[in-house]
Amino acid sequence: MAGTKDDLRMETIQLKLNNAKNVAGGIKYRAYVQKLGWTFWADTAISDTYAGTKGKSLRV
């Protein structure tokens, strides 16, 4: 489920895996950002990666 408590627009998506030891590698994902297009690939195997923007008020 995606969204916010206050019906605000989502700007960033970050995935984290529980029990990551059961998954070989990670999951790669990206997002389409308003006015910018597709983001670079984010990877759950790398900590603190995300798809989208931070502080630019652009929707994914």
C-alpha positions as a Python dict, from the first residue, in 0.01 Angstrom:
ca = {
    (1, 'M'): (0, 0, 0),
    (2, 'A'): (134, 342, -90),
    (3, 'G'): (25, 680, 33),
    (4, 'T'): (34, 906, 333),
    (5, 'K'): (-183, 954, 641),
    (6, 'D'): (-284, 1307, 540),
    (7, 'D'): (-347, 1244, 166),
    (8, 'L'): (-23, 1421, 79),
    (9, 'R'): (157, 1350, -245),
    (10, 'M'): (431, 1088, -233),
    (11, 'E'): (775, 1214, -330),
    (12, 'T'): (998, 918, -240),
    (13, 'I'): (970, 541, -231),
    (14, 'Q'): (1207, 331, -24),
    (15, 'L'): (1184, -47, 3),
    (16, 'K'): (1333, -250, 285),
    (17, 'L'): (1330, -628, 310),
    (18, 'N'): (1253, -811, 632),
    (19, 'N'): (1448, -1135, 670),
    (20, 'A'): (1676, -1030, 384),
    (21, 'K'): (1892, -1337, 449),
    (22, 'N'): (1623, -1539, 267),
    (23, 'V'): (1665, -1334, -51),
    (24, 'A'): (1977, -1367, -264),
    (25, 'G'): (2090, -1022, -376),
    (26, 'G'): (1817, -762, -353),
    (27, 'I'): (1528, -602, -536),
    (28, 'K'): (1595, -323, -784),
    (29, 'Y'): (1326, -62, -842),
    (30, 'R'): (1277, 290, -976),
    (31, 'A'): (1003, 550, -996),
    (32, 'Y'): (865, 792, -1250),
    (33, 'V'): (896, 1147, -1111),
    (34, 'Q'): (681, 1440, -1221),
    (35, 'K'): (875, 1670, -1464),
    (36, 'L'): (1192, 1457, -1440),
    (37, 'G'): (1099, 1114, -1576),
    (38, 'W'): (1242, 783, -1458),
    (39, 'T'): (1487, 779, -1168),
    (40, 'F'): (1805, 578, -1147),
    (41, 'W'): (1769, 223, -1015),
    (42, 'A'): (1753, 185, -638),
    (43, 'D'): (1854, -146, -477),
    (44, 'T'): (1744, -298, -147),
    (45, 'A'): (2088, -461, -115),
    (46, 'I'): (2236, -111, -70),
    (47, 'S'): (2128, 66, 247),
    (48, 'D'): (1964, 409, 232),
    (49, 'T'): (1876, 399, -139),
    (50, 'Y'): (1542, 529, -260),
    (51, 'A'): (1351, 609, -580),
    (52, 'G'): (1213, 958, -623),
    (53, 'T'): (1327, 1292, -487),
    (54, 'K'): (1364, 1452, -146),
    (55, 'G'): (1274, 1813, -82),
    (56, 'K'): (1174, 1899, -441),
    (57, 'S'): (795, 1858, -403),
    (58, 'L'): (771, 1645, -717),
    (59, 'R'): (525, 1354, -722),
    (60, 'V'): (613, 995, -802),
}
